[in-house]
Amino acid sequence: MKRLNLVIFFILMACAEETLKDEKNNRDAMVFKSETMSLYKKDMRAQFEYPCKKINTSPLESIQQVPGSNYYFFTENIKKTSFTFKCKEESIIYPVGMGIITDINRNGNNRIFDNKYFKHYFERLISTLDFLPNDLKRILYKNYVIVDHGFYFAENYRLISVYTNLSNIPESLVIGSEVNYLTELGIINNDGFDILSLTLLNNEEGKLVAQDDIINIELYFQKDGNEFYLGQGVDISNNFLYFENLFK
């Protein structure tokens, strides 16, 4: 009996150590890093809410849904800086946290590429930079809401969140409106082709198909004139589920 009790004791100790190790790894999770700055989950003041709530969010299925992955944009491969979450049909979208609306648009379109000269300039610039700059990315936004969270999530880092691929944005929302976890920003838009939120996943037959009910969200930390997207500098090659512990 004593020997059995000892075996059970060592098993429990091993489980406790593994739990503590997992908790430490979770606290030490990197939010972003660069040559000069970095932010860890343990230094965050709050977790992000899933934009369509966790109960309505499907588990991530592909590395193509998270920041830091590469995706094909027109004729170039560029670095993805946003999340594309798949939600239940026509899910309502909410902010990731408290903040103030700094920009909003209900009548966007992507007709800028009707101008072949601008499209050529656009592609050439992306080829040179190897990423899509935010000023040009904003041109691609259709219906969108931008929220300034100030320093709500991290001390000394201002956070900006951008929600695109929306429809039915409430008329009551205007620039300067205060928002929280329960403020409705709109509904996922499945009408038409949205470049930023296009997500290809394998169907039951193994074929890549464009997904409906996708919300595109970008999260940017700003400090001292610098800007970092969530996941910047993080190696996700072996674990695209890395970011799930940052959301609740």
C-alpha positions in Angstrom: 0.0 0.0 0.0 2.8 2.4 0.9 4.5 1.7 -2.5 1.2 2.4 -4.3 0.8 5.7 -2.3 4.3 6.7 -3.3 3.6 6.0 -7.0 0.4 8.1 -6.8 2.3 10.9 -5.0 5.0 11.1 -7.7 2.3 11.1 -10.5 0.6 14.0 -8.8 3.8 15.8 -8.4 4.7 15.4 -12.1 1.2 16.6 -13.1 1.6 19.7 -10.8 5.0 20.5 -12.3 3.6 20.2 -15.8 0.7 22.5 -14.9 3.1 25.1 -13.5 5.3 24.8 -16.6 2.2 25.4 -18.8 1.2 28.4 -16.7 4.7 29.8 -17.0 4.8 29.3 -20.7 1.4 31.0 -21.0 2.6 34.0 -18.9 5.8 34.3 -21.0 3.9 34.2 -24.3 5.2 36.9 -26.6 2.7 39.4 -27.8 5.2 41.0 -30.3 8.9 41.7 -30.5 11.3 43.8 -32.5 14.9 44.7 -32.3 14.2 47.5 -29.8 10.8 46.6 -28.1 8.8 43.6 -27.0 5.7 42.9 -25.0 4.7 39.7 -23.1 1.3 38.4 -22.1 2.3 38.7 -18.4 2.6 42.5 -19.0 -0.9 42.8 -20.5 -3.6 44.4 -18.4 -6.4 42.4 -20.0 -7.1 39.7 -22.5 -8.8 40.4 -25.9 -12.4 39.4 -26.4 -13.1 37.4 -29.5 -14.7 39.8 -31.9 -17.7 37.5 -32.4 -17.5 36.1 -28.9 -15.8 32.8 -28.0 -19.0 30.8 -28.1 -19.6 31.9 -31.8 -15.9 31.5 -32.9 -14.7 28.4 -34.7 -11.3 27.0 -33.7 -8.4 28.2 -35.9 -7.9 25.8 -38.8 -4.9 27.2 -40.7 -1.8 29.3 -40.3 -3.3 31.5 -43.0 -5.7 32.9 -40.4 -3.2 34.4 -38.1 -0.6 37.3 -38.2 2.9 36.5 -39.3 1.9 34.1 -42.0 2.6 34.7 -45.7 -0.3 35.1 -48.1 -0.6 35.8 -51.8 -1.7 39.4 -52.6 -2.2 40.1 -56.3 1.2 39.2 -57.7 3.2 39.2 -54.5 3.6 37.2 -51.3 3.4 39.5 -48.3 3.3 39.2 -44.6 -0.2 38.9 -43.0 -0.8 41.3 -40.1 -4.4 40.5 -39.3 -6.6 37.7 -37.9 -9.4 36.2 -39.9 -11.8 34.5 -37.5 -14.5 32.2 -38.8 -17.8 32.8 -36.8 -21.3 31.5 -36.8 -23.5 32.6 -39.6 -24.2 36.4 -39.6 -22.5 36.9 -36.2 -22.6 40.2 -34.5 -19.1 41.8 -34.1 -18.0 43.5 -30.9 -14.8 45.4 -29.9 -12.0 43.4 -28.3 -12.2 45.8 -25.4 -13.1 49.3 -24.2 -12.2 52.3 -26.3 -13.3 55.1 -28.5 -14.2 55.0 -32.2 -11.8 57.1 -34.3 -13.0 56.2 -37.8 -16.0 54.6 -39.3 -17.2 53.9 -42.9 -20.5 52.3 -44.1 -20.2 52.9 -47.8 -16.7 51.5 -48.8 -15.8 49.7 -52.0 -12.7 48.4 -53.8 -13.2 50.1 -57.2 -9.8 51.8 -56.9 -8.3 48.9 -59.0 -10.4 49.9 -61.9 -7.5 52.3 -62.5 -4.8 50.0 -64.0 -2.1 52.6 -63.4 -2.8 52.7 -59.7 -3.0 48.9 -59.5 0.4 48.8 -61.2 1.8 51.3 -58.7 0.2 49.4 -55.8 1.8 46.0 -56.9 5.2 47.6 -57.5 5.3 49.2 -54.1 4.3 46.0 -52.3 7.0 44.1 -54.3 9.6 46.7 -53.0 8.5 46.8 -49.4 7.5 43.1 -49.0 4.5 44.2 -46.9 1.2 46.2 -47.3 1.6 49.6 -45.6 -1.3 50.7 -43.5 -2.0 53.9 -45.5 -2.6 51.8 -48.6 -4.3 49.0 -46.7 -6.9 51.5 -45.6 -7.8 52.1 -49.2 -8.8 48.4 -49.4 -11.2 48.6 -46.4 -14.8 48.4 -47.4 -17.1 48.9 -44.4 -15.0 49.3 -41.3 -14.7 50.5 -37.7 -11.5 51.6 -36.1 -11.3 51.8 -32.3 -8.6 53.4 -30.1 -8.2 51.5 -26.9 -5.6 53.9 -25.5 -3.5 52.1 -22.8 -6.3 49.9 -21.6 -4.5 46.7 -22.6 -0.8 47.5 -21.9 1.0 50.2 -20.0 2.9 52.6 -22.3 1.5 50.9 -25.5 -1.5 52.5 -27.2 -3.6 49.8 -29.0 -5.6 50.4 -32.2 -8.1 47.7 -33.4 -9.5 47.7 -37.0 -12.6 45.7 -37.9 -13.3 45.2 -41.6 -15.7 43.1 -43.7 -18.7 44.5 -41.8 -22.3 45.2 -42.7 -25.2 46.8 -40.9 -23.0 49.1 -38.8 -25.4 50.9 -36.4 -26.2 54.5 -37.2 -25.8 55.3 -33.6 -22.1 54.7 -33.8 -20.1 57.8 -34.8 -16.6 59.0 -34.4 -16.1 59.7 -30.7 -18.5 57.0 -29.5 -17.3 55.1 -26.5 -17.5 51.3 -26.9 -17.0 48.3 -24.7 -17.2 44.5 -24.9 -21.0 44.6 -25.5 -21.1 47.4 -28.1 -22.4 46.0 -31.5 -20.2 47.2 -34.4 -22.1 45.4 -37.1 -22.6 42.0 -38.7 -20.2 40.0 -40.8 -20.6 40.9 -44.5 -20.8 38.0 -47.0 -21.8 40.1 -50.0 -19.1 40.6 -52.6 -15.4 40.0 -52.6 -13.4 41.5 -49.8 -9.6 41.3 -50.4 -8.5 41.6 -46.8 -10.8 39.0 -45.3 -10.6 36.4 -48.0 -9.9 33.1 -46.3 -9.4 29.8 -48.1 -9.8 26.6 -46.1 -10.2 22.9 -47.1 -13.7 21.6 -47.3 -14.8 18.0 -46.7 -13.4 17.0 -50.1 -10.0 18.6 -49.4 -10.6 21.5 -51.8 -9.7 25.0 -50.9 -12.8 27.2 -50.9 -13.5 30.8 -49.9 -15.1 31.0 -46.4 -18.2 32.9 -45.5 -18.8 34.4 -42.0 -15.2 35.7 -41.7 -14.3 38.7 -39.7 -11.0 40.5 -40.4 -9.4 42.2 -37.4 -6.1 44.0 -37.1 -4.4 44.9 -33.7 -1.6 47.4 -33.6 0.5 48.6 -30.6 2.0 52.1 -30.8 4.8 53.6 -28.8 7.4 56.4 -29.4 6.3 56.7 -33.1 6.7 53.0 -33.7 3.9 50.6 -34.6 3.8 46.8 -34.1 1.1 44.3 -35.0 0.1 41.6 -32.6 2.4 38.6 -33.4 5.1 40.6 -35.1 8.5 38.8 -34.7 6.9 35.7 -33.2 7.7 32.4 -34.8 4.4 30.6 -35.5 5.8 28.1 -37.9 5.3 25.2 -35.5 2.2 26.4 -33.7 -0.4 28.6 -35.4 -2.6 28.2 -32.3 0.0 30.3 -30.4 -2.3 33.4 -30.1 -5.4 31.6 -28.7 -4.3 32.3 -25.1 -4.4 36.0 -25.8 -8.1 35.9 -26.4 -11.0 34.9 -24.1 
